[in-house]
Amino acid sequence: MHQFDHFAAIAPLYARVAYSKTSLMREIAKLPIKGNLLDVGGGTGRVSSAIRDLADEVIIADVSFGMLKQAPRTALKPVCGASESLPFADNSFERVIMVDALHHVIDHAGSAFEMFRVLKPGGLLVIEEPDIRTFGVKLIALAEKLLFMRSHFFSPDQIMKLFSKVASGEKKIHAEDGTAWVVIGK
């Protein structure tokens, strides 16, 4: 049975919303870098476009063709693929980011494993998610459930636990204004 792609439906609107946390992402992900950055669940390239000049190449991996069609192909390289089975070799990227997408994936542990797998030794993985510990995000989570979006929000500590078996490098959490960043080093 075909499932409705909520993201393809909202892609034209989503692509027009500017990413407002560029300077914070730059600081947390320790950008700029020499090398490649992977934006997992990057959809329309909204975040990647804002940080495009901070890495040699920026690749967006997303499962929604509708979202990827909105990505600017001149500056970014869109690749259709699920976060649970990324189509890249081990140790391919200096940075891997996932912004506002972890709560949408089907297999959270599988996605965590894959993002860490494609991260180069010495690289950083940054997951930015709405902070479910805040009241406003709890309302968003409820709204997404009512829209049948299958969302499953995690606290920053729960996100960190997804990497407990694989990550031995830097681990930290930064939370601010209803958003949490989980940083995992390899």
N, C-alpha and C positions, 0 to 999 in steps of 0.2 A: 504494500500500500504506500502510495506517495504521500509524503508529509509536506505540509505547507511550509515554504521557506520564508519565515518572517523577515529575514535579513535582506533577501532580494527585494522584498516589498518596500522596505524602508531605506534601501541603499541610496537613492537619489537625494533624500533629505539628509541622511547621515553624512554623506560626502560633503555637505555644505557647512557642517558644524566644525568650527576651528578647534584644534587641540590647544587647550589653555595651560597645560602643565609642562610645556617644552623645557623651560629652564630647570625645573625640578627633575625631569627625566634626564636631562643632560648631566646634572650633578649626581643623581643616584646611579645612573648607568656608566658613569665615568667616561662621558663622551667629550670630545671626539676621539675616534680610534683610527688606526690604520688597520684595514681589514673589512670583513663583511658583517652585516647585521641582519638578523632574521626577525621579522615581525610576525609572530604566530597569531592567527586569528585577526590579522590586520585589515581585513575587509577592503574598504575603499581607499586605504592608504592615508587616512586622515592623520594618524600619528606619524607614520613614516615620512610623509611629505614635510612635516614640521621639523624632522631631524635628519632629513636626507643628506645634507651637507656635512654631517658629523661622522660619516663612515664612507669607505671606498665604494661599497655597493650595498644597497638595501633591497632585500627580497621580502615580499609579503606572501605568506602561506595562509590560505583561507579555503574553507570547504564550500563557500557560497559563490557560485559563478556570478550571481547578480551583484554581489558586493564588489568582486574583483573587476567587473566591467567598468566600474566607476573610478578605478585607480588610474592615476596618470602614468601611462606606460613609458613616457620619455624619461622620467626620473627614477622610476621604481620598476622592479621586476616582479610581476604577480605570478604566483604558482598555485594552481588549485590542488589542495591536499588537506586531509584531516590532520589535526594535531596529534592524534593517536598513532599515526603512521606517516611521519614526515618523509618526503621523498628526497632526502639528502644523506650524504655519507656521514659517518661518525666524525666528530671533531671538525666540523666545517665552518663554524662561525665564532668570531670574537665576542659578539654580543647576541643574545636572544632575548627578545622582549615579548610580552603578551599583555595587552592593555584592554581591560574591561571585557575579557573574553573567557576566562577560565570557568566562570559560572555557567557558560553556555555549552561547554564540551560534554560529550557523553561519558567518556572514560577519563576521569581526572588523574588517576594514578598512571595510566598509560600515556597521557599527554605529558605529565611531569617527566616520566622516563624518557620520552622522545626528545623533549626540549633539552634535557640534560645530555642526552646522547650526542646531539649535533653540536653542542657547545665545545669549543676547543679548551684544552687545559690552560688555565690562567684566565679564562673568559668569565664573563658575568651573565647570569640569567636574571632578568627583572620582570616580576609579575606585578602589574598594577591592577587592583580590583577595588570596587566599591566596598567600603568597610562595613560589613554586616553588623558590627557591634553598635552602629549608630542608628538612631530612630529613622532618619530619612531613607537610609538604605533598606531598612526593614520594610518600609512602605513600597519601595521600588521592587523588592523581592516579591511582595504580595501581588503587586500589579502584574509582574511577569508571569506569576503562577496563573492569575486570572486570564491572561492572554494565551495560556497553554504553551509557554515558551520552554518548558522543561528545565528552567534555570535552577541551579543549586549553588547558593552562595556559601563561601567558606570564610571563617575568621582568618586573620593573618597567621595565627599559630597553627591552624589546620592546614593552611597552604604549606607552611614550613615542614609540617610532618609528612607531606607527600614526597619530600626529598630526603627524608631521614636515612633511608637505606643507601642512597647513592652519593649524596653530597658530603664532601669532607672539607671543602674550602670555606670561604667567608659566608656567613649567614646573618642577615639582619632584617629588621622590620622598621619601616618608617611610616607613620600614620599622620595624616593632616587633612582637615576639612572633609571628612567623610570618605577619604580615599586612603588605601593602604598599599605600600610597595613592599614586596618581599624580594630580597636580593640573595641570590645563591651563587657562590663562586665555585669554580672547578679547578 
